[in-house]
Amino acid sequence: MKKLFALAIAIVAGLSVQAQNVQLHYDFGHLNDNLSARPKLTSTVEMFKPDKWGNTFFFVDMDYADNGVASAYWEISRELKFWQAPVAIHVEYNGGLAKGLGSYNDAYLAGVTYSWNDKDFNSGFTFTPMYKYLAKQDKKHSWQLTATWYMNFCNRLLTFNGFADFWGDRRFTDGQNIVIFLTEPQFWVNLNRIKGVSDDFKLSVGTEWEISNNFVNQNHRWYCLPTLAAKWTF
C-alpha cells in the first residue's frame, strides 16, 4: 500500500528475476473513531524489473469509496549500479491525487541504497538515505530515510516483509515543518508452498499493519491500522 516500494522482491536483484503482483486490502482503519471516512478497500499494482544497469520499481495504489475511486497514488524509482559493491544510486518520484482535494504535492528524491541478502535469499534488507525535493511548497528542501526488509520462513510458506520511512515534510494546514514516521509490515501465507497445491497457484493471503506518527491527520498521534489482504503474483 502507501509507499510499498519495500516489496521484498525489490531487494533481491541478484536473482535476476522480474515480478509483478496485484494486492487487494480490506482496511479496518475506518473502525477508528476519528477515521470513519477512511476508504475500506485499497488495490495495489506493483512491478519490479532488474537489468544490467540496476532495476526499476513502481507501484500504483487506489483507494475505493462507495461511489468509486477516492484517491490514487504512485511511486516510481530507478536504481543504477555498474559495479559489484552492494551500493546503488537511487532516484524516485512520488505523486497522486484525491477526490475533493486535488493533486498531492509532487516529491522528487535522490540518494544511495545499501542492500544485503543472505546467500539463499531467504532474508535481506536495504537502507536508503535521500534528499527530498517537495515541489510546489514554499519550503522545498527536505530529507528521507527508508529501510526495507524481507524474511522467508518454513520453506517459503511464510513471508514477512515491509518498510519504514522517516522524513521531513510540511503540515497541510499551515505549512509548518513536521517529521513523519510510517512503517507497513506485511505477513503473507504463500498458498503454492502448501503440499498438493500447484506452483502456478500464486495466491498469498495475509495482513498489513500501517503504523504511523504524524502521517494520518498530521496530529502527532500514533495510529496502528491493520488490513486483511490477498495478493496474486505474476
C-alpha positions in Angstrom: 0.0 0.0 0.0 1.3 3.5 0.7 5.0 3.7 -0.1 5.2 0.0 -0.8 8.4 0.0 -2.8 9.7 -2.0 0.1 8.2 -5.1 -1.5 10.6 -7.9 -0.6 11.4 -8.9 -4.2 12.7 -5.4 -4.9 15.8 -6.2 -2.9 16.8 -9.5 -4.4 18.0 -8.2 -7.7 20.9 -10.7 -7.5 18.4 -13.3 -8.5 17.9 -11.6 -11.9 14.2 -12.1 -11.8 11.3 -9.8 -12.5 8.0 -9.8 -10.6 4.6 -8.2 -10.8 1.7 -8.5 -8.3 -1.8 -7.2 -7.6 -3.0 -6.8 -4.0 -6.4 -6.1 -2.5 -6.6 -4.9 1.1 -9.7 -4.6 3.3 -8.7 -1.7 5.7 -10.0 -1.9 9.2 -8.8 1.7 9.8 -12.4 3.0 9.2 -13.4 1.5 12.6 -11.2 4.0 14.4 -13.4 6.7 16.0 -11.9 9.7 14.0 -11.3 7.8 10.7 -14.8 6.7 9.8 -14.4 8.3 6.3 -11.3 6.2 5.6 -11.8 4.1 2.5 -12.4 0.4 3.2 -10.7 -1.1 0.1 -7.3 -0.4 -1.4 -5.8 -2.1 -4.5 -2.1 -2.1 -5.3 -0.3 -3.0 -8.5 3.5 -3.4 -8.3 6.2 -4.1 -10.9 9.9 -4.8 -10.3 12.3 -5.4 -13.2 16.1 -5.7 -12.9 18.5 -5.2 -15.8 22.3 -5.0 -16.3 22.2 -1.3 -15.2 20.2 -1.8 -12.0 16.5 -2.1 -11.5 13.2 -0.2 -11.9 10.3 -0.4 -9.5 6.8 1.2 -9.4 3.5 0.8 -7.7 0.1 2.3 -8.0 -2.3 2.5 -5.0 -6.0 3.2 -5.5 -8.4 3.7 -2.6 -12.1 2.9 -3.2 -15.2 4.6 -1.6 -18.8 3.6 -2.1 -19.1 5.8 -5.2 -15.9 4.8 -6.8 -12.2 5.6 -6.7 -11.4 8.1 -3.9 -7.7 8.5 -4.5 -4.8 7.3 -6.5 -1.1 7.4 -5.6 2.0 6.1 -7.3 5.7 5.9 -6.9 8.4 5.0 -9.4 12.1 4.5 -8.6 15.2 3.7 -10.5 18.4 2.2 -9.1 21.6 2.5 -11.1 24.5 0.1 -10.4 27.5 -0.6 -12.7 29.7 -2.3 -10.1 29.8 -5.3 -7.7 29.6 -3.4 -4.4 26.2 -3.6 -2.7 25.5 0.1 -3.2 23.3 1.7 -5.9 22.3 5.2 -6.9 18.6 5.7 -6.2 16.2 8.2 -7.8 12.5 8.4 -7.2 9.2 10.2 -7.9 6.1 10.3 -5.7 2.7 11.8 -6.7 -1.1 11.3 -6.9 -4.5 12.9 -6.4 -7.6 12.5 -4.2 -11.2 13.3 -4.9 -12.2 16.7 -3.5 -8.6 17.5 -2.6 -6.9 17.7 -6.0 -3.3 16.7 -6.6 -0.9 15.7 -3.9 2.3 17.8 -3.9 4.9 16.1 -6.1 8.1 14.9 -4.4 11.5 14.1 -6.1 14.1 12.0 -4.2 17.7 11.1 -4.8 20.1 9.1 -2.6 22.1 5.9 -2.2 20.8 2.4 -1.4 22.8 -0.1 0.5 21.5 -3.7 0.3 22.2 -7.0 2.0 20.9 -10.5 1.3 21.8 -13.8 2.8 23.3 -16.4 0.5 20.0 -18.2 -0.1 17.9 -15.0 -0.4 15.7 -16.0 2.4 16.2 -12.7 4.2 17.7 -9.3 3.4 17.4 -5.6 3.9 18.1 -2.2 2.3 18.8 1.2 3.7 18.4 4.4 1.7 19.2 8.0 2.9 17.8 10.5 0.4 17.5 14.2 -0.3 13.8 15.0 -0.9 12.6 17.9 -3.0 9.0 19.0 -2.1 7.7 20.6 -5.3 5.0 23.3 -5.1 5.8 24.0 -1.4 7.4 27.2 0.0 10.0 25.1 1.9 11.1 22.7 -0.8 14.2 21.1 0.6 13.9 18.1 2.9 15.2 14.6 3.6 14.0 11.0 4.0 15.4 7.7 5.4 14.0 4.5 4.2 14.6 0.9 5.3 13.1 -2.3 3.8 13.3 -5.9 4.8 12.1 -9.4 3.9 12.3 -12.8 5.6 11.0 -16.2 4.3 10.2 -19.0 6.7 9.1 -22.6 6.6 10.4 -23.3 3.1 9.0 -20.0 1.8 5.5 -20.8 3.0 5.5 -17.7 5.1 6.9 -14.2 4.2 7.4 -11.2 6.5 8.4 -8.0 4.6 7.9 -4.3 4.8 9.4 -0.9 5.0 9.9 2.0 7.4 10.1 5.7 6.3 11.2 8.6 8.4 11.1 12.0 6.7 10.7 15.8 7.0 7.5 17.3 5.5 5.2 20.3 5.7 1.8 20.4 7.5 -1.1 20.6 5.2 -2.9 23.2 7.2 -0.2 25.8 7.9 3.0 24.7 6.0 4.9 24.3 9.3 7.8 21.7 9.4 6.8 18.3 10.7 8.6 14.9 11.0 6.6 11.8 9.9 7.2 8.2 10.6 5.5 5.4 8.7 6.0 1.6 8.6 3.9 -1.0 6.9 5.0 -4.6 7.8 3.2 -7.4 5.9 2.8 -11.1 6.7 1.9 -13.5 3.9 1.0 -17.2 3.6 2.0 -18.3 0.2 -0.5 -21.0 -0.8 1.5 -22.5 -3.6 4.1 -23.7 -1.0 1.5 -26.0 0.6 1.9 -29.7 -0.3 -0.5 -30.6 -3.1 -1.1 -27.1 -4.3 0.2 -26.2 -7.8 3.3 -24.0 -8.0 1.3 -21.9 -10.6 -1.3 -21.0 -8.0 0.5 -17.9 -6.9 -2.1 -16.6 -4.4 -1.0 -15.3 -1.0 -3.2 -14.3 1.9 -2.2 -12.2 4.8 -2.2 -8.8 6.5 -0.6 -5.4 6.5 -0.3 -3.1 9.5 0.1 0.7 8.9 1.8 2.1 11.9 2.5 5.8 11.8 3.0 9.1 13.7 2.1 12.4 12.1 1.0 10.6 8.9 -2.7 10.2 9.4 -4.3 13.6 10.1 -0.8 15.0 10.9 -1.9 15.4 14.6 1.1 13.9 16.4 -0.9 10.8 17.2 0.2 7.2 16.7 -2.1 5.0 14.6 -1.9 1.2 14.1 -4.3 0.3 11.3 -4.5 -3.3 10.1 -5.8 -4.8 6.8 -6.9 -8.2 5.6 -5.3 -8.9 2.2 -4.9 -11.1 -0.8 -2.0 -11.0 -3.3 -1.6 -12.6 -6.7 2.0 -12.7 -8.1 2.5 -13.0 -11.9 
